[in-house]
Every structure is written in C-alpha cells, then in structure tokens.
Amino acid sequence: MESSPIRVLCVDDHPIVREGLELIIGRQPDMEVIGSAATGEEALDVFARSRPDVTLMDLRLPGMTGLETIRAIRRLDGQARIAVLTMYQGDEDVYRALQAGAAACVFKDTLSKDLIRVIREVYEGGSPLQPQVKALLDQRASKPALTAREVEIISLVAEGLRNREIGTRLGVSEETVGVHLRNIFSKLDVNDRTAAVNVSLRRGIIHID
C-alpha cells in the first residue's frame, strides 16, 4: 500500500520563487505542493483550510512578517512543521526563526537536493541544521545579546534619529539613551553609531525595508 505524499505549502512573495519550488517539489515522487501564498495572511488562510504536512516559509513578506506568520501558524497548530527558506543569512534571523517555531532554516542559495532532504527530515519530525546554520547559531551564542530596548534604540538610530529624538520617542532621557548606546557599542564590538547600524543589519538584528 503506497503512503500518501508529503503535502507542502509554499509561502513567498515572489511568484517566480513559488513557481520554482512547485517544479522542484513536484518532481519528487513522495511530495506535492498543495498550496502557495504570497503573504502571511494568505498563508494562514491556506494553512487553516489545507493543513499541510510541511510549510516552507520566507521571512521577508509584505504586511505580516514571516516570523509573525510562523508564530500565528504555531498558535493554530502547535504541531505544525515549518521550514524557513530565506535570503536572510544573519545569525539573529536564524535564531529568531527557530525560536518562533520553525524546525529548520534553509538559505535560498541551497542546492535543491538539500532542500528536498530538509523537507523530508522536517516531515519526519526532525530539526535538521545545515553546517552554515549551525555555525551562525554558534557564532550568536558566543556574543552578548541585545535587549529588546536596545534593539528598539538601534532601530531608531538606523532611521536617522539623534539621542534627544530617540529619548522623546521612547519617553526616556537623552542621557538614558546614551547609556543604552554605549552598551550596544560594547555588545556589538563597535565604536560609533554607523558601525552599530551596519553590524545590526548584517546580523539581522534589525532590517530596513
């Protein structure tokens, strides 16, 4: 008796990516794409109706982000199996995706055979970590993490706000902002605001649309 194919939902805001995934997955004798979505809201709707075995999730989506969508799907189904497929290669991006409930993270420059292997492993209940992903997580673990407030402040710095403006926005003193910035510089091992923003962007601590 033949087993049922692995039913996959593909979530990405680029049609060409979704079409490519459908072709790659459709060539597998034990898989089928049962739906696709361009936004987090669409993904939630398709997931609720179709209950796929594995969801492939991009992190960069319009409106509801990939992280927010992962959390929403996991609230809908605590056993949902999700693999992130993303261009983001920052250690913080990977960490947040796994913390949100993804079982695996795959970068878009991954070979198709490796992606297929990850889908099968996630379907079986595994949490496969590719060497590049594990290296990023190890790298992050070796560094002090920014607090939520520090992330908020460096995001405002990236928007071009000065300390006084940040203080006004957050309802704290300019001096308090300065203390937070010195802590940020220390944690990121930088000496100025520009370098702090650059490192935060590279690691995926913040994003600029």
PyMOL CGO cylinders between C-alpha atoms (Angstrom):
from pymol import cmd
from pymol.cgo import CYLINDER

trace = [
    CYLINDER, 0.00, 0.00, 0.00, 1.51, 3.34, -1.10, 0.3, 1, 1, 1, 1, 1, 1,
    CYLINDER, 1.51, 3.34, -1.10, 1.98, 6.05, 1.52, 0.3, 1, 1, 1, 1, 1, 1,
    CYLINDER, 1.98, 6.05, 1.52, 0.44, 9.46, 0.98, 0.3, 1, 1, 1, 1, 1, 1,
    CYLINDER, 0.44, 9.46, 0.98, 2.74, 12.14, -0.46, 0.3, 1, 1, 1, 1, 1, 1,
    CYLINDER, 2.74, 12.14, -0.46, 4.19, 14.85, 1.76, 0.3, 1, 1, 1, 1, 1, 1,
    CYLINDER, 4.19, 14.85, 1.76, 1.86, 17.81, 1.36, 0.3, 1, 1, 1, 1, 1, 1,
    CYLINDER, 1.86, 17.81, 1.36, 3.78, 21.11, 1.16, 0.3, 1, 1, 1, 1, 1, 1,
    CYLINDER, 3.78, 21.11, 1.16, 2.63, 24.73, 1.43, 0.3, 1, 1, 1, 1, 1, 1,
    CYLINDER, 2.63, 24.73, 1.43, 4.99, 27.29, -0.17, 0.3, 1, 1, 1, 1, 1, 1,
    CYLINDER, 4.99, 27.29, -0.17, 4.97, 30.85, 1.19, 0.3, 1, 1, 1, 1, 1, 1,
    CYLINDER, 4.97, 30.85, 1.19, 6.97, 33.52, -0.67, 0.3, 1, 1, 1, 1, 1, 1,
    CYLINDER, 6.97, 33.52, -0.67, 6.08, 36.94, -2.02, 0.3, 1, 1, 1, 1, 1, 1,
    CYLINDER, 6.08, 36.94, -2.02, 7.88, 36.33, -5.34, 0.3, 1, 1, 1, 1, 1, 1,
    CYLINDER, 7.88, 36.33, -5.34, 5.83, 34.37, -7.92, 0.3, 1, 1, 1, 1, 1, 1,
    CYLINDER, 5.83, 34.37, -7.92, 8.94, 33.07, -9.67, 0.3, 1, 1, 1, 1, 1, 1,
    CYLINDER, 8.94, 33.07, -9.67, 10.20, 31.55, -6.40, 0.3, 1, 1, 1, 1, 1, 1,
    CYLINDER, 10.20, 31.55, -6.40, 6.86, 29.86, -5.74, 0.3, 1, 1, 1, 1, 1, 1,
    CYLINDER, 6.86, 29.86, -5.74, 6.77, 28.51, -9.30, 0.3, 1, 1, 1, 1, 1, 1,
    CYLINDER, 6.77, 28.51, -9.30, 10.33, 27.21, -8.96, 0.3, 1, 1, 1, 1, 1, 1,
    CYLINDER, 10.33, 27.21, -8.96, 9.52, 25.48, -5.70, 0.3, 1, 1, 1, 1, 1, 1,
    CYLINDER, 9.52, 25.48, -5.70, 6.45, 23.88, -7.22, 0.3, 1, 1, 1, 1, 1, 1,
    CYLINDER, 6.45, 23.88, -7.22, 8.59, 22.49, -10.07, 0.3, 1, 1, 1, 1, 1, 1,
    CYLINDER, 8.59, 22.49, -10.07, 11.30, 21.18, -7.74, 0.3, 1, 1, 1, 1, 1, 1,
    CYLINDER, 11.30, 21.18, -7.74, 8.89, 19.64, -5.25, 0.3, 1, 1, 1, 1, 1, 1,
    CYLINDER, 8.89, 19.64, -5.25, 6.56, 18.37, -7.97, 0.3, 1, 1, 1, 1, 1, 1,
    CYLINDER, 6.56, 18.37, -7.97, 9.38, 16.25, -9.41, 0.3, 1, 1, 1, 1, 1, 1,
    CYLINDER, 9.38, 16.25, -9.41, 9.59, 14.25, -6.18, 0.3, 1, 1, 1, 1, 1, 1,
    CYLINDER, 9.59, 14.25, -6.18, 7.55, 11.04, -6.19, 0.3, 1, 1, 1, 1, 1, 1,
    CYLINDER, 7.55, 11.04, -6.19, 6.75, 11.41, -2.47, 0.3, 1, 1, 1, 1, 1, 1,
    CYLINDER, 6.75, 11.41, -2.47, 5.77, 15.10, -2.42, 0.3, 1, 1, 1, 1, 1, 1,
    CYLINDER, 5.77, 15.10, -2.42, 3.18, 17.51, -3.73, 0.3, 1, 1, 1, 1, 1, 1,
    CYLINDER, 3.18, 17.51, -3.73, 2.54, 21.24, -3.38, 0.3, 1, 1, 1, 1, 1, 1,
    CYLINDER, 2.54, 21.24, -3.38, -1.00, 21.64, -2.05, 0.3, 1, 1, 1, 1, 1, 1,
    CYLINDER, -1.00, 21.64, -2.05, -0.99, 25.42, -1.92, 0.3, 1, 1, 1, 1, 1, 1,
    CYLINDER, -0.99, 25.42, -1.92, 1.01, 28.61, -2.15, 0.3, 1, 1, 1, 1, 1, 1,
    CYLINDER, 1.01, 28.61, -2.15, 0.75, 32.07, -0.61, 0.3, 1, 1, 1, 1, 1, 1,
    CYLINDER, 0.75, 32.07, -0.61, 2.35, 35.48, -1.21, 0.3, 1, 1, 1, 1, 1, 1,
    CYLINDER, 2.35, 35.48, -1.21, 1.57, 36.97, 2.22, 0.3, 1, 1, 1, 1, 1, 1,
    CYLINDER, 1.57, 36.97, 2.22, 1.36, 35.85, 5.80, 0.3, 1, 1, 1, 1, 1, 1,
    CYLINDER, 1.36, 35.85, 5.80, -2.37, 36.43, 5.83, 0.3, 1, 1, 1, 1, 1, 1,
    CYLINDER, -2.37, 36.43, 5.83, -2.81, 34.20, 2.78, 0.3, 1, 1, 1, 1, 1, 1,
    CYLINDER, -2.81, 34.20, 2.78, -0.55, 31.58, 4.33, 0.3, 1, 1, 1, 1, 1, 1,
    CYLINDER, -0.55, 31.58, 4.33, -2.69, 31.44, 7.47, 0.3, 1, 1, 1, 1, 1, 1,
    CYLINDER, -2.69, 31.44, 7.47, -5.84, 31.02, 5.39, 0.3, 1, 1, 1, 1, 1, 1,
    CYLINDER, -5.84, 31.02, 5.39, -4.36, 28.26, 3.22, 0.3, 1, 1, 1, 1, 1, 1,
    CYLINDER, -4.36, 28.26, 3.22, -2.87, 26.51, 6.25, 0.3, 1, 1, 1, 1, 1, 1,
    CYLINDER, -2.87, 26.51, 6.25, -6.19, 26.54, 8.11, 0.3, 1, 1, 1, 1, 1, 1,
    CYLINDER, -6.19, 26.54, 8.11, -8.01, 25.08, 5.10, 0.3, 1, 1, 1, 1, 1, 1,
    CYLINDER, -8.01, 25.08, 5.10, -5.42, 22.58, 3.88, 0.3, 1, 1, 1, 1, 1, 1,
    CYLINDER, -5.42, 22.58, 3.88, -3.35, 21.60, 6.94, 0.3, 1, 1, 1, 1, 1, 1,
    CYLINDER, -3.35, 21.60, 6.94, -0.14, 20.86, 5.02, 0.3, 1, 1, 1, 1, 1, 1,
    CYLINDER, -0.14, 20.86, 5.02, 2.43, 18.41, 6.35, 0.3, 1, 1, 1, 1, 1, 1,
    CYLINDER, 2.43, 18.41, 6.35, 5.27, 20.91, 5.88, 0.3, 1, 1, 1, 1, 1, 1,
    CYLINDER, 5.27, 20.91, 5.88, 5.19, 24.67, 5.32, 0.3, 1, 1, 1, 1, 1, 1,
    CYLINDER, 5.19, 24.67, 5.32, 8.09, 26.40, 3.52, 0.3, 1, 1, 1, 1, 1, 1,
    CYLINDER, 8.09, 26.40, 3.52, 8.18, 29.95, 4.86, 0.3, 1, 1, 1, 1, 1, 1,
    CYLINDER, 8.18, 29.95, 4.86, 10.03, 33.03, 3.63, 0.3, 1, 1, 1, 1, 1, 1,
    CYLINDER, 10.03, 33.03, 3.63, 10.91, 35.56, 6.34, 0.3, 1, 1, 1, 1, 1, 1,
    CYLINDER, 10.91, 35.56, 6.34, 10.53, 38.68, 4.21, 0.3, 1, 1, 1, 1, 1, 1,
    CYLINDER, 10.53, 38.68, 4.21, 6.83, 39.10, 3.47, 0.3, 1, 1, 1, 1, 1, 1,
    CYLINDER, 6.83, 39.10, 3.47, 4.69, 42.20, 2.94, 0.3, 1, 1, 1, 1, 1, 1,
    CYLINDER, 4.69, 42.20, 2.94, 2.47, 43.08, 5.88, 0.3, 1, 1, 1, 1, 1, 1,
    CYLINDER, 2.47, 43.08, 5.88, 2.66, 40.23, 8.38, 0.3, 1, 1, 1, 1, 1, 1,
    CYLINDER, 2.66, 40.23, 8.38, 6.29, 39.13, 8.54, 0.3, 1, 1, 1, 1, 1, 1,
    CYLINDER, 6.29, 39.13, 8.54, 7.47, 35.57, 8.19, 0.3, 1, 1, 1, 1, 1, 1,
    CYLINDER, 7.47, 35.57, 8.19, 8.24, 35.42, 11.92, 0.3, 1, 1, 1, 1, 1, 1,
    CYLINDER, 8.24, 35.42, 11.92, 4.76, 36.66, 12.80, 0.3, 1, 1, 1, 1, 1, 1,
    CYLINDER, 4.76, 36.66, 12.80, 3.25, 34.11, 10.41, 0.3, 1, 1, 1, 1, 1, 1,
    CYLINDER, 3.25, 34.11, 10.41, 5.25, 31.26, 11.93, 0.3, 1, 1, 1, 1, 1, 1,
    CYLINDER, 5.25, 31.26, 11.93, 4.02, 32.23, 15.40, 0.3, 1, 1, 1, 1, 1, 1,
    CYLINDER, 4.02, 32.23, 15.40, 0.42, 32.52, 14.17, 0.3, 1, 1, 1, 1, 1, 1,
    CYLINDER, 0.42, 32.52, 14.17, 0.54, 29.10, 12.48, 0.3, 1, 1, 1, 1, 1, 1,
    CYLINDER, 0.54, 29.10, 12.48, 2.02, 27.53, 15.59, 0.3, 1, 1, 1, 1, 1, 1,
    CYLINDER, 2.02, 27.53, 15.59, -0.80, 29.04, 17.66, 0.3, 1, 1, 1, 1, 1, 1,
    CYLINDER, -0.80, 29.04, 17.66, -3.25, 27.48, 15.22, 0.3, 1, 1, 1, 1, 1, 1,
    CYLINDER, -3.25, 27.48, 15.22, -1.46, 24.13, 15.32, 0.3, 1, 1, 1, 1, 1, 1,
    CYLINDER, -1.46, 24.13, 15.32, 1.22, 23.52, 17.92, 0.3, 1, 1, 1, 1, 1, 1,
    CYLINDER, 1.22, 23.52, 17.92, 2.49, 20.54, 15.90, 0.3, 1, 1, 1, 1, 1, 1,
    CYLINDER, 2.49, 20.54, 15.90, 2.84, 22.44, 12.61, 0.3, 1, 1, 1, 1, 1, 1,
    CYLINDER, 2.84, 22.44, 12.61, 6.09, 21.60, 10.82, 0.3, 1, 1, 1, 1, 1, 1,
    CYLINDER, 6.09, 21.60, 10.82, 7.70, 24.66, 9.30, 0.3, 1, 1, 1, 1, 1, 1,
    CYLINDER, 7.70, 24.66, 9.30, 10.97, 25.08, 7.41, 0.3, 1, 1, 1, 1, 1, 1,
    CYLINDER, 10.97, 25.08, 7.41, 12.20, 28.60, 6.73, 0.3, 1, 1, 1, 1, 1, 1,
    CYLINDER, 12.20, 28.60, 6.73, 13.55, 29.29, 3.23, 0.3, 1, 1, 1, 1, 1, 1,
    CYLINDER, 13.55, 29.29, 3.23, 15.13, 32.73, 3.19, 0.3, 1, 1, 1, 1, 1, 1,
    CYLINDER, 15.13, 32.73, 3.19, 17.72, 35.07, 1.71, 0.3, 1, 1, 1, 1, 1, 1,
    CYLINDER, 17.72, 35.07, 1.71, 18.45, 36.45, 5.18, 0.3, 1, 1, 1, 1, 1, 1,
    CYLINDER, 18.45, 36.45, 5.18, 21.72, 34.99, 6.44, 0.3, 1, 1, 1, 1, 1, 1,
    CYLINDER, 21.72, 34.99, 6.44, 22.17, 36.84, 9.72, 0.3, 1, 1, 1, 1, 1, 1,
    CYLINDER, 22.17, 36.84, 9.72, 22.64, 34.86, 12.91, 0.3, 1, 1, 1, 1, 1, 1,
    CYLINDER, 22.64, 34.86, 12.91, 19.81, 36.77, 14.60, 0.3, 1, 1, 1, 1, 1, 1,
    CYLINDER, 19.81, 36.77, 14.60, 17.43, 35.99, 11.71, 0.3, 1, 1, 1, 1, 1, 1,
    CYLINDER, 17.43, 35.99, 11.71, 18.13, 32.27, 12.05, 0.3, 1, 1, 1, 1, 1, 1,
    CYLINDER, 18.13, 32.27, 12.05, 17.83, 32.32, 15.84, 0.3, 1, 1, 1, 1, 1, 1,
    CYLINDER, 17.83, 32.32, 15.84, 14.52, 34.21, 15.81, 0.3, 1, 1, 1, 1, 1, 1,
    CYLINDER, 14.52, 34.21, 15.81, 13.05, 31.88, 13.17, 0.3, 1, 1, 1, 1, 1, 1,
    CYLINDER, 13.05, 31.88, 13.17, 13.87, 28.78, 15.22, 0.3, 1, 1, 1, 1, 1, 1,
    CYLINDER, 13.87, 28.78, 15.22, 12.64, 30.44, 18.42, 0.3, 1, 1, 1, 1, 1, 1,
    CYLINDER, 12.64, 30.44, 18.42, 9.37, 31.30, 16.68, 0.3, 1, 1, 1, 1, 1, 1,
    CYLINDER, 9.37, 31.30, 16.68, 8.76, 27.62, 15.98, 0.3, 1, 1, 1, 1, 1, 1,
    CYLINDER, 8.76, 27.62, 15.98, 10.49, 26.74, 12.71, 0.3, 1, 1, 1, 1, 1, 1,
    CYLINDER, 10.49, 26.74, 12.71, 12.08, 23.29, 12.68, 0.3, 1, 1, 1, 1, 1, 1,
    CYLINDER, 12.08, 23.29, 12.68, 14.78, 24.22, 10.18, 0.3, 1, 1, 1, 1, 1, 1,
    CYLINDER, 14.78, 24.22, 10.18, 16.24, 27.12, 8.28, 0.3, 1, 1, 1, 1, 1, 1,
    CYLINDER, 16.24, 27.12, 8.28, 17.45, 26.86, 4.69, 0.3, 1, 1, 1, 1, 1, 1,
    CYLINDER, 17.45, 26.86, 4.69, 19.05, 29.63, 2.65, 0.3, 1, 1, 1, 1, 1, 1,
    CYLINDER, 19.05, 29.63, 2.65, 17.92, 30.32, -0.89, 0.3, 1, 1, 1, 1, 1, 1,
    CYLINDER, 17.92, 30.32, -0.89, 21.37, 29.56, -2.31, 0.3, 1, 1, 1, 1, 1, 1,
    CYLINDER, 21.37, 29.56, -2.31, 20.99, 25.96, -1.07, 0.3, 1, 1, 1, 1, 1, 1,
    CYLINDER, 20.99, 25.96, -1.07, 21.05, 23.17, -3.64, 0.3, 1, 1, 1, 1, 1, 1,
    CYLINDER, 21.05, 23.17, -3.64, 17.61, 21.79, -4.46, 0.3, 1, 1, 1, 1, 1, 1,
    CYLINDER, 17.61, 21.79, -4.46, 18.59, 18.27, -3.32, 0.3, 1, 1, 1, 1, 1, 1,
    CYLINDER, 18.59, 18.27, -3.32, 19.46, 19.65, 0.11, 0.3, 1, 1, 1, 1, 1, 1,
    CYLINDER, 19.46, 19.65, 0.11, 16.15, 21.49, 0.32, 0.3, 1, 1, 1, 1, 1, 1,
    CYLINDER, 16.15, 21.49, 0.32, 14.28, 18.30, -0.51, 0.3, 1, 1, 1, 1, 1, 1,
    CYLINDER, 14.28, 18.30, -0.51, 16.25, 16.43, 2.15, 0.3, 1, 1, 1, 1, 1, 1,
    CYLINDER, 16.25, 16.43, 2.15, 15.33, 19.07, 4.75, 0.3, 1, 1, 1, 1, 1, 1,
    CYLINDER, 15.33, 19.07, 4.75, 11.63, 18.86, 3.82, 0.3, 1, 1, 1, 1, 1, 1,
    CYLINDER, 11.63, 18.86, 3.82, 11.70, 15.09, 4.32, 0.3, 1, 1, 1, 1, 1, 1,
    CYLINDER, 11.70, 15.09, 4.32, 13.51, 15.40, 7.66, 0.3, 1, 1, 1, 1, 1, 1,
    CYLINDER, 13.51, 15.40, 7.66, 11.11, 18.08, 8.93, 0.3, 1, 1, 1, 1, 1, 1,
    CYLINDER, 11.11, 18.08, 8.93, 8.17, 15.91, 7.85, 0.3, 1, 1, 1, 1, 1, 1,
    CYLINDER, 8.17, 15.91, 7.85, 9.62, 13.06, 9.92, 0.3, 1, 1, 1, 1, 1, 1,
    CYLINDER, 9.62, 13.06, 9.92, 9.72, 15.35, 12.94, 0.3, 1, 1, 1, 1, 1, 1,
    CYLINDER, 9.72, 15.35, 12.94, 13.38, 16.27, 12.74, 0.3, 1, 1, 1, 1, 1, 1,
    CYLINDER, 13.38, 16.27, 12.74, 15.07, 19.63, 13.17, 0.3, 1, 1, 1, 1, 1, 1,
    CYLINDER, 15.07, 19.63, 13.17, 17.95, 19.44, 10.69, 0.3, 1, 1, 1, 1, 1, 1,
    CYLINDER, 17.95, 19.44, 10.69, 20.65, 22.10, 10.97, 0.3, 1, 1, 1, 1, 1, 1,
    CYLINDER, 20.65, 22.10, 10.97, 22.82, 22.69, 7.95, 0.3, 1, 1, 1, 1, 1, 1,
    CYLINDER, 22.82, 22.69, 7.95, 26.51, 23.38, 8.76, 0.3, 1, 1, 1, 1, 1, 1,
    CYLINDER, 26.51, 23.38, 8.76, 26.15, 27.05, 7.76, 0.3, 1, 1, 1, 1, 1, 1,
    CYLINDER, 26.15, 27.05, 7.76, 23.12, 27.47, 10.01, 0.3, 1, 1, 1, 1, 1, 1,
    CYLINDER, 23.12, 27.47, 10.01, 24.82, 25.73, 12.95, 0.3, 1, 1, 1, 1, 1, 1,
    CYLINDER, 24.82, 25.73, 12.95, 27.88, 27.96, 12.51, 0.3, 1, 1, 1, 1, 1, 1,
    CYLINDER, 27.88, 27.96, 12.51, 25.69, 31.07, 12.68, 0.3, 1, 1, 1, 1, 1, 1,
    CYLINDER, 25.69, 31.07, 12.68, 23.95, 29.84, 15.84, 0.3, 1, 1, 1, 1, 1, 1,
    CYLINDER, 23.95, 29.84, 15.84, 27.30, 29.03, 17.45, 0.3, 1, 1, 1, 1, 1, 1,
    CYLINDER, 27.30, 29.03, 17.45, 28.53, 32.48, 16.48, 0.3, 1, 1, 1, 1, 1, 1,
    CYLINDER, 28.53, 32.48, 16.48, 25.49, 34.14, 18.04, 0.3, 1, 1, 1, 1, 1, 1,
    CYLINDER, 25.49, 34.14, 18.04, 25.83, 32.11, 21.24, 0.3, 1, 1, 1, 1, 1, 1,
    CYLINDER, 25.83, 32.11, 21.24, 29.36, 33.43, 21.69, 0.3, 1, 1, 1, 1, 1, 1,
    CYLINDER, 29.36, 33.43, 21.69, 28.18, 37.06, 21.70, 0.3, 1, 1, 1, 1, 1, 1,
    CYLINDER, 28.18, 37.06, 21.70, 26.10, 39.05, 24.22, 0.3, 1, 1, 1, 1, 1, 1,
    CYLINDER, 26.10, 39.05, 24.22, 22.54, 39.56, 23.01, 0.3, 1, 1, 1, 1, 1, 1,
    CYLINDER, 22.54, 39.56, 23.01, 20.90, 42.97, 22.73, 0.3, 1, 1, 1, 1, 1, 1,
    CYLINDER, 20.90, 42.97, 22.73, 17.88, 43.58, 24.96, 0.3, 1, 1, 1, 1, 1, 1,
    CYLINDER, 17.88, 43.58, 24.96, 14.51, 44.45, 23.44, 0.3, 1, 1, 1, 1, 1, 1,
    CYLINDER, 14.51, 44.45, 23.44, 15.05, 48.10, 24.39, 0.3, 1, 1, 1, 1, 1, 1,
    CYLINDER, 15.05, 48.10, 24.39, 18.50, 48.13, 22.79, 0.3, 1, 1, 1, 1, 1, 1,
    CYLINDER, 18.50, 48.13, 22.79, 17.07, 46.69, 19.58, 0.3, 1, 1, 1, 1, 1, 1,
    CYLINDER, 17.07, 46.69, 19.58, 14.41, 49.40, 19.65, 0.3, 1, 1, 1, 1, 1, 1,
    CYLINDER, 14.41, 49.40, 19.65, 17.05, 52.09, 20.07, 0.3, 1, 1, 1, 1, 1, 1,
    CYLINDER, 17.05, 52.09, 20.07, 19.39, 50.86, 17.32, 0.3, 1, 1, 1, 1, 1, 1,
    CYLINDER, 19.39, 50.86, 17.32, 16.35, 50.63, 15.01, 0.3, 1, 1, 1, 1, 1, 1,
    CYLINDER, 16.35, 50.63, 15.01, 15.64, 54.31, 15.68, 0.3, 1, 1, 1, 1, 1, 1,
    CYLINDER, 15.64, 54.31, 15.68, 19.31, 55.16, 15.12, 0.3, 1, 1, 1, 1, 1, 1,
    CYLINDER, 19.31, 55.16, 15.12, 19.02, 53.44, 11.75, 0.3, 1, 1, 1, 1, 1, 1,
    CYLINDER, 19.02, 53.44, 11.75, 16.07, 55.72, 10.97, 0.3, 1, 1, 1, 1, 1, 1,
    CYLINDER, 16.07, 55.72, 10.97, 18.37, 58.70, 11.48, 0.3, 1, 1, 1, 1, 1, 1,
    CYLINDER, 18.37, 58.70, 11.48, 17.11, 59.87, 14.87, 0.3, 1, 1, 1, 1, 1, 1,
    CYLINDER, 17.11, 59.87, 14.87, 19.51, 61.56, 17.30, 0.3, 1, 1, 1, 1, 1, 1,
    CYLINDER, 19.51, 61.56, 17.30, 19.68, 60.75, 21.01, 0.3, 1, 1, 1, 1, 1, 1,
    CYLINDER, 19.68, 60.75, 21.01, 17.30, 63.52, 22.06, 0.3, 1, 1, 1, 1, 1, 1,
    CYLINDER, 17.30, 63.52, 22.06, 14.75, 62.49, 19.42, 0.3, 1, 1, 1, 1, 1, 1,
    CYLINDER, 14.75, 62.49, 19.42, 15.02, 58.85, 20.47, 0.3, 1, 1, 1, 1, 1, 1,
    CYLINDER, 15.02, 58.85, 20.47, 14.50, 59.84, 24.11, 0.3, 1, 1, 1, 1, 1, 1,
    CYLINDER, 14.50, 59.84, 24.11, 11.40, 61.83, 23.20, 0.3, 1, 1, 1, 1, 1, 1,
    CYLINDER, 11.40, 61.83, 23.20, 10.04, 58.94, 21.14, 0.3, 1, 1, 1, 1, 1, 1,
    CYLINDER, 10.04, 58.94, 21.14, 10.60, 56.42, 23.93, 0.3, 1, 1, 1, 1, 1, 1,
    CYLINDER, 10.60, 56.42, 23.93, 9.80, 58.67, 26.87, 0.3, 1, 1, 1, 1, 1, 1,
    CYLINDER, 9.80, 58.67, 26.87, 13.25, 58.47, 28.44, 0.3, 1, 1, 1, 1, 1, 1,
    CYLINDER, 13.25, 58.47, 28.44, 16.03, 60.98, 28.99, 0.3, 1, 1, 1, 1, 1, 1,
    CYLINDER, 16.03, 60.98, 28.99, 18.74, 61.74, 26.44, 0.3, 1, 1, 1, 1, 1, 1,
    CYLINDER, 18.74, 61.74, 26.44, 21.28, 60.50, 29.00, 0.3, 1, 1, 1, 1, 1, 1,
    CYLINDER, 21.28, 60.50, 29.00, 19.49, 57.15, 29.28, 0.3, 1, 1, 1, 1, 1, 1,
    CYLINDER, 19.49, 57.15, 29.28, 19.64, 56.76, 25.51, 0.3, 1, 1, 1, 1, 1, 1,
    CYLINDER, 19.64, 56.76, 25.51, 23.38, 57.45, 25.68, 0.3, 1, 1, 1, 1, 1, 1,
    CYLINDER, 23.38, 57.45, 25.68, 23.83, 54.71, 28.28, 0.3, 1, 1, 1, 1, 1, 1,
    CYLINDER, 23.83, 54.71, 28.28, 21.93, 52.23, 26.10, 0.3, 1, 1, 1, 1, 1, 1,
    CYLINDER, 21.93, 52.23, 26.10, 24.03, 53.18, 23.08, 0.3, 1, 1, 1, 1, 1, 1,
    CYLINDER, 24.03, 53.18, 23.08, 27.27, 52.62, 24.97, 0.3, 1, 1, 1, 1, 1, 1,
    CYLINDER, 27.27, 52.62, 24.97, 26.01, 49.16, 25.96, 0.3, 1, 1, 1, 1, 1, 1,
    CYLINDER, 26.01, 49.16, 25.96, 25.07, 48.48, 22.33, 0.3, 1, 1, 1, 1, 1, 1,
    CYLINDER, 25.07, 48.48, 22.33, 28.51, 49.54, 21.11, 0.3, 1, 1, 1, 1, 1, 1,
    CYLINDER, 28.51, 49.54, 21.11, 30.13, 47.24, 23.65, 0.3, 1, 1, 1, 1, 1, 1,
    CYLINDER, 30.13, 47.24, 23.65, 27.96, 44.24, 22.78, 0.3, 1, 1, 1, 1, 1, 1,
    CYLINDER, 27.96, 44.24, 22.78, 28.46, 44.71, 19.03, 0.3, 1, 1, 1, 1, 1, 1,
    CYLINDER, 28.46, 44.71, 19.03, 32.17, 45.50, 19.47, 0.3, 1, 1, 1, 1, 1, 1,
    CYLINDER, 32.17, 45.50, 19.47, 31.96, 48.81, 17.59, 0.3, 1, 1, 1, 1, 1, 1,
    CYLINDER, 31.96, 48.81, 17.59, 32.86, 52.42, 18.35, 0.3, 1, 1, 1, 1, 1, 1,
    CYLINDER, 32.86, 52.42, 18.35, 30.17, 54.51, 16.66, 0.3, 1, 1, 1, 1, 1, 1,
    CYLINDER, 30.17, 54.51, 16.66, 26.56, 54.68, 15.53, 0.3, 1, 1, 1, 1, 1, 1,
    CYLINDER, 26.56, 54.68, 15.53, 27.21, 53.93, 11.86, 0.3, 1, 1, 1, 1, 1, 1,
    CYLINDER, 27.21, 53.93, 11.86, 29.17, 50.78, 12.64, 0.3, 1, 1, 1, 1, 1, 1,
    CYLINDER, 29.17, 50.78, 12.64, 26.49, 49.68, 15.13, 0.3, 1, 1, 1, 1, 1, 1,
    CYLINDER, 26.49, 49.68, 15.13, 23.79, 50.03, 12.47, 0.3, 1, 1, 1, 1, 1, 1,
    CYLINDER, 23.79, 50.03, 12.47, 25.89, 48.18, 9.88, 0.3, 1, 1, 1, 1, 1, 1,
    CYLINDER, 25.89, 48.18, 9.88, 26.57, 45.25, 12.22, 0.3, 1, 1, 1, 1, 1, 1,
    CYLINDER, 26.57, 45.25, 12.22, 22.93, 45.13, 13.30, 0.3, 1, 1, 1, 1, 1, 1,
    CYLINDER, 22.93, 45.13, 13.30, 21.79, 44.97, 9.68, 0.3, 1, 1, 1, 1, 1, 1,
    CYLINDER, 21.79, 44.97, 9.68, 24.34, 42.31, 8.75, 0.3, 1, 1, 1, 1, 1, 1,
    CYLINDER, 24.34, 42.31, 8.75, 23.40, 40.09, 11.66, 0.3, 1, 1, 1, 1, 1, 1,
    CYLINDER, 23.40, 40.09, 11.66, 19.66, 40.54, 11.13, 0.3, 1, 1, 1, 1, 1, 1,
    CYLINDER, 19.66, 40.54, 11.13, 19.12, 42.26, 14.46, 0.3, 1, 1, 1, 1, 1, 1,
    CYLINDER, 19.12, 42.26, 14.46, 17.27, 45.00, 12.55, 0.3, 1, 1, 1, 1, 1, 1,
    CYLINDER, 17.27, 45.00, 12.55, 16.00, 45.36, 8.98, 0.3, 1, 1, 1, 1, 1, 1,
    CYLINDER, 16.00, 45.36, 8.98, 15.40, 48.35, 6.76, 0.3, 1, 1, 1, 1, 1, 1,
    CYLINDER, 15.40, 48.35, 6.76, 12.66, 47.97, 4.17, 0.3, 1, 1, 1, 1, 1, 1,
]
cmd.load_cgo(trace, "trace")
